[in-house]
Amino acid sequence: MDVTRVPVSLGERSYDVVIGERLIGELREFAESEKPTSSFIVTDSNVGPLHADAVQNAVVANRVLTIQAGENSKSLAQLGRLYDEAFATRQLDRHSLVFALGGGVVGDLGGYLAATLLRGIRYVQVPTSLLAMVDSSVGGKTAINHATGKNLIGVFHQPAAVFCDLHFLKTLPDREYTSALAEIVKTAALSGEELMAALEESAGKIVVRDLPTLHSVIEACVRFKAEVVAEDEVEVSGRRATLNLGHSLAHVIETAFPERFLHGEAVSIGTAAALRLSVERAQLSGDVASRVTALLERFGLPVEAPAELGAAQVLQLMETDKKRAGHVVRFVVLSELGEAGALPCKLDDDLAALLLGRANA
Ligand code: GLY
């Protein structure tokens, strides 16, 4: 299978996203070209036993720092432990290199570690989950969570490179794989007809993890994200914020039901809600909303909010949304496929009813 390189063009912070199957040779070459004084792999208790040895041998890493798998590890306590372990090696300096080998949690935490160690050192994203390959590993968002909400402490710190090795997808648990398809459908809704039609046509192959199909889907998602990030690196113009389609309600669901939903599952429910809002308040055609929602369902993703989630809880949790201004939340909406923008919405019962897909009593 070919190796594709998608450039993320950010001046002196530019880098490539390398996509292919079995990229160990490419990783080795990259590590050699960087000539780091030392290097560290951050991974988790699921991925480490499967893949850390091969990556450690390829990049000649000094230490593998392993965190417990799961969202709870994106914490100040876990970050503190990583600082302690990294400094204890006495091999850390400004020319050290961090490899974040894992899914979104490892990428966010490892990236934040690299961003803050010695005021910022270089790091490489080696995403092992589909979700991290198509979204979180690209664009330099790094963060940990706070009790108030997800990703509330973080910085933008672009990686030196991203290696999306399709080989990792073979060992990804089914539920985790499927949940990532929500971010892919979201990307198609934002990017337009071409990717949407391609996903509809190849849905069967995607479900069975056909690697050549996944290669082209991942490449399309990364190309789209690279274009958005190049235009609005630190989310000021509003273009990058449109990548958060479906995420306002998703964050509410993840906060209200921390163990019950994977991020992608929550994004799927949130995207269906954002499409309802778009139909009601942004002139999106009902047919387009149904088409996108049908694709989410075809991939086996949930599109209904849990019955126990009430309007009052939605409104209360949205109060803590970090993109909130007063009692108004800026929702990402579509006016047509590929046309997204922000719609300021007052936090009230009508909004909650619309998001939850329930009539306002
Ligand atoms: N995941 C959205 C972004 O990177 O901006």
Boltz pocket constraint, residues with backbone or C-beta under 6 A from the ligand:
constraints:
  - pocket:
      binder: B
      contacts: [[A, 135], [A, 136], [A, 138], [A, 139], [A, 141], [A, 240], [A, 241], [A, 243], [A, 244]]
      max_distance: 6.0
